Amino acid sequence: MKWTIIKSQEDVDCMNEMFGEFHDCCLKEVSFSTGGYVADNLSMNVFSFPVARFLFQRQMRNPSVIEVEFKDIIQINIKPVEKDQGVDIIGTHLYLEEGIFFWSEKDYEFHDSDKDKYTWIAARFVQWRERDDLLGGKMVYMID
């Protein structure tokens, strides 16, 4: 499955339109890596290369599932919904402002004061790919 790199506002608009502005979808899973690790010789790589992948599923076809990868992350905020709330997203989209990509589960701008009440991410690099093979409830990132 080939990644599509988002480089411009036109690319952002294309992805948003293709995925229906995230209408009637849910953020199924999130995977995050800091980039740090300890090698076999116990030396530590302390350089940060943060990467996150968001897996979205929606109630429409072509595609039903996309995976969005964020690199060079500026900040990420994960806010689980309350137990009595639904996880469905009515509509939002990816923004590009001054070279920074921003996605939020609610249609908020990056600078809004209420943004920390929701899951959101800001990064300098974004790419996405269709993943209809991942439709359903089976875990993708947290395999035991």
C-alpha positions as a printed Julia matrix, in Angstrom:
144×3 Matrix{Float64}:
   0.0    0.0    0.0
   1.56   3.18  -1.25
   1.8    6.32   0.88
   0.58   9.64  -0.54
   2.68  12.52   0.79
   0.85  15.73   1.59
   2.95  18.7    0.49
   0.51  21.5   -0.29
  -2.91  22.91   0.45
  -4.13  21.2   -2.72
  -2.96  17.83  -1.32
  -4.7   18.59   2.0
  -7.94  19.49   0.21
  -7.74  16.32  -1.9
  -7.37  14.04   1.15
 -10.12  15.84   3.08
 -12.5   15.57   0.12
 -11.58  11.94  -0.6
 -12.35  10.95   2.99
 -15.53  13.04   3.19
 -14.15  15.58   5.7
 -13.96  12.65   8.19
 -17.79  12.6    8.36
 -19.3    9.54  10.09
 -15.91   8.12  10.99
 -14.04   7.13  14.09
 -10.44   7.25  15.14
  -9.98   3.52  15.72
  -6.35   3.39  16.87
  -3.28   5.56  17.46
   0.34   4.39  17.44
   3.15   6.64  18.72
   6.93   6.28  18.73
   9.41   8.73  20.24
  12.26   7.42  18.13
  14.39   6.7   21.18
  15.66   3.2   21.96
  18.31   1.17  23.79
  20.56  -0.94  21.53
  21.79  -4.48  22.22
  24.98  -3.07  23.73
  22.78  -0.98  26.11
  23.76   2.33  24.52
  20.82   4.69  24.22
  19.67   6.6   21.16
  18.25   9.73  22.75
  17.47  11.61  19.55
  13.8   12.3   19.09
  12.13  11.42  15.8
   8.49  11.25  16.9
   6.05   9.49  14.58
   2.35   8.79  15.06
  -0.1    6.81  12.97
  -3.83   7.38  13.19
  -6.17   4.72  11.81
  -9.59   6.05  10.75
 -12.63   3.99   9.73
 -15.81   5.43   8.23
 -19.29   4.32   7.24
 -18.74   4.89   3.52
 -16.77   3.13   0.8
 -13.87   4.13  -1.44
 -12.13   4.21   0.96
 -13.61   3.01   4.25
 -10.27   3.07   6.1
  -7.27   5.38   5.9
  -4.04   5.44   7.86
  -2.48   8.86   8.39
   1.15   9.13   9.46
   2.45  12.26  11.19
   6.2   12.88  11.44
   8.23  15.65  13.01
   5.47  16.04  15.58
   5.17  19.36  17.36
   2.56  18.24  19.87
   0.0   15.51  20.32
  -2.96  15.51  22.68
  -4.82  12.26  23.34
  -8.14  12.79  25.13
 -10.26   9.67  25.54
 -14.0   10.22  25.36
 -16.06   9.62  28.49
 -17.49   6.11  28.94
 -21.03   7.27  28.16
 -20.03   9.16  24.99
 -19.72   7.9   21.44
 -16.43   7.88  19.56
 -17.97   8.94  16.25
 -16.64  11.98  14.45
 -19.3   14.04  12.69
 -16.9   16.06  10.58
 -13.5   17.67  10.75
 -10.5   17.97   8.49
  -6.76  18.32   8.24
  -5.47  21.91   8.22
  -2.24  23.34   6.86
  -1.15  26.64   8.34
   2.33  28.17   8.06
   3.93  24.81   7.24
   2.25  22.97  10.14
  -0.37  20.27   9.67
  -3.07  20.08  12.33
  -5.83  17.51  12.79
  -8.38  17.46  15.62
 -11.35  15.21  16.33
 -13.42  18.39  16.55
 -13.31  21.08  13.91
 -11.02  23.43  15.85
  -8.09  25.49  14.7
  -4.64  24.84  16.18
  -4.69  28.08  18.17
  -8.14  27.65  19.78
  -8.1   27.63  23.58
 -10.55  24.67  23.8
  -8.4   22.32  21.71
  -7.03  20.35  24.68
 -10.52  18.98  25.41
 -10.12  16.82  22.29
  -7.64  14.51  20.6
  -5.44  16.45  18.18
  -2.02  16.46  16.59
   0.28  19.05  15.0
   3.19  17.99  12.79
   5.43  19.19  10.0
   5.07  16.1    7.76
   1.96  14.07   6.86
   1.29  11.17   4.56
  -1.69   8.83   4.18
  -2.77   5.62   2.52
  -5.94   3.63   1.99
  -6.26   0.58   4.26
  -9.66  -0.99   3.55
  -8.07  -4.32   4.49
  -8.2   -3.09   8.11
 -11.99  -2.59   8.32
 -13.47  -4.17  11.44
 -12.73  -4.48  15.13
  -9.5   -6.48  15.02
  -6.61  -4.59  16.65
  -3.92  -3.4   14.25
  -1.28  -1.65  16.36
  -1.73  -3.5   19.66
  -1.28  -7.09  18.63
  -0.44  -9.53  21.43
